[in-house]
C-alpha cells in the first residue's frame, strides 16, 4: 500500500463512516480497485480509530456528562449496554463469514441497493419521531442494537441503520443521531480489540498515524454534515446515492 492509497482511503473513511453510505463497503470497493493485498483488516481498524476520535470530540459534552454524572445517567448506561449486545454477539460468531463477504463486490453491491431502498423509505419516518433519549426503554435500545448488528455486513451503514432503527422507535432525528454515535463508541472499541492483534507490526507507523488523523478530521466534518441533513429532514437523500452505487457495483464491476 502506497502513502497516496493509504491517505485516499483515510479520506474515504472519514466521509463514509458517518454519512449513511457504508464505510466498509467503500473501503472494500476501493481496496479491490487498488488491488491491495495483505493486512487490510488492521488498516481498517486504524481508520476506525481515527473516526472514533472524531466521535469523542464531537460528543465530548455528552460523554463528559456520562462519566461525571454517571449516577444520574444510569439509565443511559444501561441502554448503551443493551444496545451493544447484538453487535457483540453477531460479530463474535459471524466474524469469519463477514470477512468472506468483503471479497464479494457483487454481494456488497446488492446490500447497497437493499440499504438504499431502506434509506429512501425512511423519509416517511421523519414526522413520526418526537421521543427523546431520556424517554427510551430497554426494548428501544435492543431494537436499535439489532439494526447495528445488521450493519456488520459491508454495504450497510452502521450510522444509517441505527438512526433508522431509532426513527422506527419514534426517536426524533437528532436524538436518534446522538444515541447512534454514543452506541458507536463501544462497537468501534470492540472491533479494535478483536482485530488489533492481526498484523499491526506490518503497518508503516507514519502512514498509520497520519491515516488516523486524516480520517478523524474528515470524520468530524462529516458528523456536522449528517447532523444538518437530519435537522432539515433530508436524511433519505443518501438512499439514492446508495442505490446508484449499488447497481453500479453489482452489475458493472
C-alpha positions as CSV (number, residue, x, y, z in Angstrom):
1,X,0.0,0.0,0.0
2,X,1.4,3.4,-1.0
3,X,1.1,6.5,1.1
4,X,-1.2,8.0,-1.5
5,X,-3.6,5.0,-1.4
6,X,-3.5,5.0,2.4
7,X,-4.3,8.7,2.7
8,X,-7.0,8.4,0.0
9,X,-8.6,5.6,1.9
10,X,-8.4,7.6,5.1
11,X,-10.4,10.4,3.4
12,X,-12.9,7.9,2.2
13,X,-13.3,6.5,5.7
14,X,-13.7,9.9,7.2
15,X,-16.5,10.8,4.7
16,X,-18.3,7.5,4.7
17,X,-18.1,6.3,8.3
18,X,-20.6,8.8,9.5
19,X,-22.7,9.5,6.4
20,X,-25.2,6.7,5.9
21,X,-23.4,5.2,2.8
22,X,-21.3,2.4,4.4
23,X,-17.6,3.0,5.0
24,X,-16.9,-0.8,5.0
25,X,-18.5,-1.1,1.5
26,X,-16.5,1.9,0.2
27,X,-13.2,0.6,1.7
28,X,-13.8,-2.9,0.2
29,X,-14.6,-1.4,-3.2
30,X,-11.5,0.9,-3.3
31,X,-9.2,-1.8,-1.9
32,X,-10.4,-4.1,-4.7
33,X,-9.9,-1.3,-7.4
34,X,-6.4,-0.6,-6.0
35,X,-5.7,-4.4,-6.0
36,X,-4.5,-4.2,-2.4
37,X,-3.4,-7.3,-0.7
38,X,-2.1,-8.2,2.8
39,X,-3.2,-6.9,6.2
40,X,-6.2,-4.8,5.2
41,X,-8.2,-5.5,8.2
42,X,-5.8,-3.9,10.6
43,X,-5.6,-0.8,8.4
44,X,-9.4,-0.6,8.5
45,X,-9.1,-0.7,12.3
46,X,-6.7,2.2,12.3
47,X,-9.0,4.2,10.2
48,X,-11.8,3.4,12.6
49,X,-9.7,4.7,15.5
50,X,-9.5,8.0,13.7
51,X,-13.2,8.3,13.3
52,X,-13.6,7.2,17.0
53,X,-11.5,10.3,17.9
54,X,-14.0,12.4,15.9
55,X,-16.9,10.9,17.8
56,X,-15.3,11.5,21.2
57,X,-14.6,15.2,20.3
58,X,-17.9,15.9,18.6
59,X,-19.9,14.4,21.6
60,X,-17.5,15.5,24.3
61,X,-20.2,17.2,26.3
62,X,-22.4,14.2,26.3
63,X,-19.5,11.8,27.1
64,X,-18.2,14.1,30.0
65,X,-21.8,14.1,31.4
66,X,-22.0,10.3,31.2
67,X,-18.8,10.0,33.2
68,X,-19.1,12.8,35.7
69,X,-22.8,12.3,36.4
70,X,-22.9,8.6,36.0
71,X,-25.4,8.1,38.8
72,X,-27.9,10.4,37.1
73,X,-27.1,8.7,33.8
74,X,-27.5,5.2,34.9
75,X,-30.5,4.6,32.6
76,X,-28.4,5.8,29.5
77,X,-25.6,3.5,30.6
78,X,-28.0,0.5,30.7
79,X,-29.4,1.5,27.3
80,X,-26.0,1.6,25.7
81,X,-25.0,-1.8,27.2
82,X,-28.3,-3.4,25.9
83,X,-27.8,-1.7,22.5
84,X,-24.2,-3.1,22.3
85,X,-25.1,-6.7,22.9
86,X,-26.5,-7.7,19.5
87,X,-23.5,-6.5,17.5
88,X,-21.1,-8.1,20.0
89,X,-22.8,-11.5,19.7
90,X,-23.2,-11.3,15.9
91,X,-19.6,-10.1,15.5
92,X,-18.2,-12.8,17.6
93,X,-19.9,-15.7,15.8
94,X,-20.0,-14.3,12.3
95,X,-16.6,-12.6,12.1
96,X,-15.1,-15.1,9.6
97,X,-18.2,-15.1,7.4
98,X,-18.3,-11.3,7.3
99,X,-14.7,-11.3,6.0
100,X,-15.7,-13.6,3.2
101,X,-18.4,-11.2,2.2
102,X,-15.8,-8.4,1.9
103,X,-14.3,-10.4,-1.0
104,X,-17.5,-10.4,-3.0
105,X,-18.0,-7.0,-4.6
106,X,-21.3,-8.0,-6.2
107,X,-22.8,-9.1,-2.9
108,X,-21.7,-5.7,-1.4
109,X,-23.5,-4.0,-4.3
110,X,-26.7,-6.0,-3.6
111,X,-26.5,-4.9,0.1
112,X,-26.0,-1.3,-1.0
113,X,-29.2,-1.5,-3.1
114,X,-31.1,-3.1,-0.3
115,X,-30.0,-0.5,2.2
116,X,-30.6,2.4,-0.3
117,X,-34.2,1.3,-0.5
118,X,-34.5,1.3,3.3
119,X,-33.0,4.8,3.4
120,X,-35.4,6.2,0.8
121,X,-38.4,4.7,2.6
122,X,-37.1,6.2,5.9
123,X,-38.5,9.5,4.5
124,X,-41.9,8.5,5.9
125,X,-40.5,8.2,9.4
126,X,-39.3,11.8,9.7
127,X,-42.6,13.2,11.0
128,X,-43.3,10.5,13.5
129,X,-40.4,10.8,15.9
130,X,-40.7,13.0,18.9
131,X,-39.3,10.7,21.6
132,X,-36.1,11.9,23.5
133,X,-33.3,9.6,24.7
134,X,-34.4,10.1,28.3
135,X,-37.7,8.6,27.4
136,X,-36.2,5.4,25.8
137,X,-36.9,2.0,27.2
138,X,-34.7,-1.1,27.1
139,X,-36.7,-2.5,24.2
140,X,-35.9,0.6,22.1
141,X,-32.2,0.1,22.8
142,X,-32.4,-3.6,21.8
143,X,-34.1,-2.8,18.5
144,X,-31.5,-0.2,17.7
145,X,-28.8,-2.6,18.7
146,X,-30.2,-5.2,16.3
147,X,-30.0,-2.6,13.5
148,X,-26.4,-2.0,14.4
149,X,-25.7,-5.8,14.2
150,X,-27.1,-5.9,10.7
151,X,-24.6,-3.2,9.8
152,X,-21.7,-5.5,10.4
153,X,-22.1,-6.5,6.7
154,X,-20.4,-4.3,4.2
155,X,-22.8,-2.2,2.1
156,X,-25.0,-1.5,5.1
157,X,-24.2,1.7,7.0
158,X,-23.9,1.5,10.8
159,X,-24.9,5.1,11.4
160,X,-27.7,4.9,8.8
161,X,-29.0,1.6,10.1
162,X,-29.1,2.7,13.8
163,X,-30.6,6.1,13.0
164,X,-33.4,4.3,11.1
165,X,-33.8,1.9,14.0
166,X,-34.2,5.0,16.3
167,X,-36.7,6.6,14.0
168,X,-38.7,3.3,13.9
169,X,-38.8,3.5,17.7
170,X,-40.2,7.1,17.4
171,X,-37.0,8.9,18.4
172,X,-36.5,12.4,16.9
173,X,-33.9,12.6,14.2
174,X,-31.3,14.4,16.5
175,X,-31.9,12.0,19.4
176,X,-31.5,9.0,17.1
177,X,-28.3,10.7,15.8
178,X,-26.9,11.2,19.3
179,X,-27.8,7.7,20.5
180,X,-26.4,6.1,17.3
181,X,-23.0,7.6,17.8
182,X,-22.8,7.0,21.6
183,X,-23.5,3.4,20.7
184,X,-20.7,3.5,18.1
185,X,-18.1,4.0,20.8
186,X,-18.2,0.5,22.3
187,X,-18.8,-1.0,18.8
188,X,-15.6,0.5,17.5
189,X,-13.6,-0.3,20.6
190,X,-14.8,-3.9,20.4
191,X,-13.7,-4.2,16.7
192,X,-10.3,-2.7,17.7
193,X,-9.8,-5.2,20.5
194,X,-10.7,-8.2,18.2
195,X,-8.5,-7.1,15.3
196,X,-5.6,-5.2,16.8
197,X,-3.5,-8.4,17.2
198,X,-3.6,-9.1,13.5
199,X,-0.6,-7.8,11.7
200,X,-0.2,-4.5,13.5
201,X,3.6,-4.6,13.0
202,X,3.2,-4.6,9.2
203,X,1.7,-1.1,9.1
204,X,4.2,1.7,8.5
205,X,3.9,3.9,11.6
206,X,3.9,7.2,9.7
207,X,1.2,6.0,7.3
208,X,-0.8,4.6,10.2
209,X,-0.7,7.7,12.4
210,X,-1.4,10.1,9.5
211,X,-4.3,8.0,8.3
212,X,-5.8,8.1,11.8
213,X,-5.5,11.9,11.9
214,X,-7.0,12.3,8.4
215,X,-9.9,10.0,9.0
216,X,-10.6,11.7,12.3
217,X,-10.5,15.3,10.9
218,X,-12.7,14.5,7.8
219,X,-15.0,12.4,10.0
220,X,-15.7,15.4,12.3
221,X,-17.0,17.5,9.4
222,X,-19.0,14.5,8.1
223,X,-20.7,14.4,11.5
224,X,-21.6,18.1,11.2
225,X,-23.0,17.4,7.6
226,X,-25.1,14.5,8.7
227,X,-26.5,16.5,11.6
228,X,-27.6,19.2,9.2
229,X,-29.3,16.6,6.9
230,X,-31.2,15.3,9.9
231,X,-32.3,18.7,11.0
232,X,-33.6,19.5,7.6
233,X,-35.3,16.1,7.1
234,X,-33.1,15.3,4.1
235,X,-31.6,12.1,5.5
236,X,-33.4,9.9,3.0
237,X,-31.5,11.5,0.1
238,X,-28.4,9.4,0.8
239,X,-30.5,6.4,-0.3
240,X,-30.4,7.5,-3.9
241,X,-26.6,7.5,-3.8
242,X,-26.6,4.0,-2.3
243,X,-29.0,2.8,-5.0
244,X,-26.8,4.2,-7.7
245,X,-23.5,2.9,-6.3
246,X,-25.1,-0.5,-5.5
247,X,-26.4,-1.0,-9.1
248,X,-23.1,0.1,-10.5
249,X,-21.1,-2.2,-8.2
250,X,-23.4,-5.3,-8.6
251,X,-23.8,-5.2,-12.4
252,X,-20.7,-3.5,-13.8
253,X,-17.8,-4.3,-11.5
